[in-house]
Structures are given as C-alpha cells and as structure tokens.
Amino acid sequence: MERDLVEYIAKSLVDDPAAVNVAVVEGDKSTILELRVAEEDIGKVIGKHGRIAKAIRTILSASSTAASKRIILEILD
C-alpha cells in the first residue's frame, strides 16, 4: 500500500512519470522504500530545503502506524 502511495505522489510531481520506480526492501521491524526518478526530476521530488520529501515521509509515517512497522523513504540518484 505504501509503495503505491509513494509511486502515485512521485508520478504526480515529476515531468517523466514513466521513469518513476519504487523498490521495497523488507526488514524485521522496518520497510525501506527506494524511490528512483529521472535525474532532472530529483529536485522536484525533494523540494526546496527538502520540504516535499519531508511531507512524503510524514504521510508515510501516518499511514504506517496501523501496521506498527517503520517505513523509511530513500530517494536515490
């Protein structure tokens, strides 16, 4: 569910939605979501001073409280 949420938000923000890729790495107590976008769209996903990335992480944190599992978002180049 969180993977789909991050993918939807990222595709809404970037110019090249086909380049958006979200990989899931499962752990015991946490899940890591690795977000990859086109090189020219990285700034749009991070935002000024990281505001958009922080907002996405806040939404993920709120959605993961029901699963009682920590979700970490990593934006990769």
C-alpha positions in Angstrom: 0.0 0.0 0.0 2.7 2.5 1.0 4.6 1.6 -2.2 1.6 2.6 -4.3 1.2 5.8 -2.3 4.8 6.9 -2.9 4.6 6.0 -6.6 1.4 8.0 -7.0 2.8 11.1 -5.3 6.0 10.9 -7.2 4.3 10.4 -10.6 2.2 13.5 -9.8 5.2 15.6 -9.2 7.6 14.8 -12.0 7.7 15.6 -15.7 8.6 12.0 -16.7 6.3 9.6 -14.8 7.5 6.6 -16.7 10.9 6.9 -15.0 9.5 6.6 -11.5 10.4 3.3 -9.8 9.8 2.3 -6.2 11.6 -0.7 -4.8 10.7 -2.3 -1.5 13.3 -3.8 0.9 11.6 -5.6 3.8 13.2 -5.9 7.2 12.1 -7.3 10.6 10.8 -4.0 12.1 11.1 -1.7 9.1 10.5 -1.4 5.4 12.7 0.7 3.2 11.1 2.3 0.1 13.8 3.2 -2.5 12.5 5.9 -4.9 14.2 6.4 -8.2 13.2 9.2 -10.6 14.8 10.7 -13.7 17.9 12.7 -12.9 16.2 16.0 -14.0 13.3 15.3 -11.7 15.1 14.7 -8.4 14.8 18.3 -7.3 11.0 18.2 -7.8 10.7 15.2 -5.5 13.0 16.7 -2.9 11.7 20.3 -3.0 13.3 23.4 -1.6 15.2 22.6 1.6 13.7 19.0 1.5 10.1 20.1 2.2 8.4 17.8 -0.3 10.5 14.8 0.8 9.7 15.6 4.4 6.0 15.8 3.6 6.0 12.5 1.8 7.8 10.9 4.8 5.2 12.4 7.2 2.4 10.9 5.1 4.2 7.5 5.2 4.7 7.7 8.9 1.0 8.4 9.4 -0.1 5.5 7.1 2.3 3.0 8.7 1.1 3.5 12.3 -1.7 0.9 11.7 0.9 -1.7 10.6 3.1 -0.9 13.6 6.1 -1.0 11.2 8.6 1.8 10.5 8.7 2.9 6.9 11.8 4.7 5.6 11.9 6.6 2.3 15.2 6.8 0.4 15.4 9.0 -2.7 18.2 7.6 -4.9 20.0 9.3 -7.7 
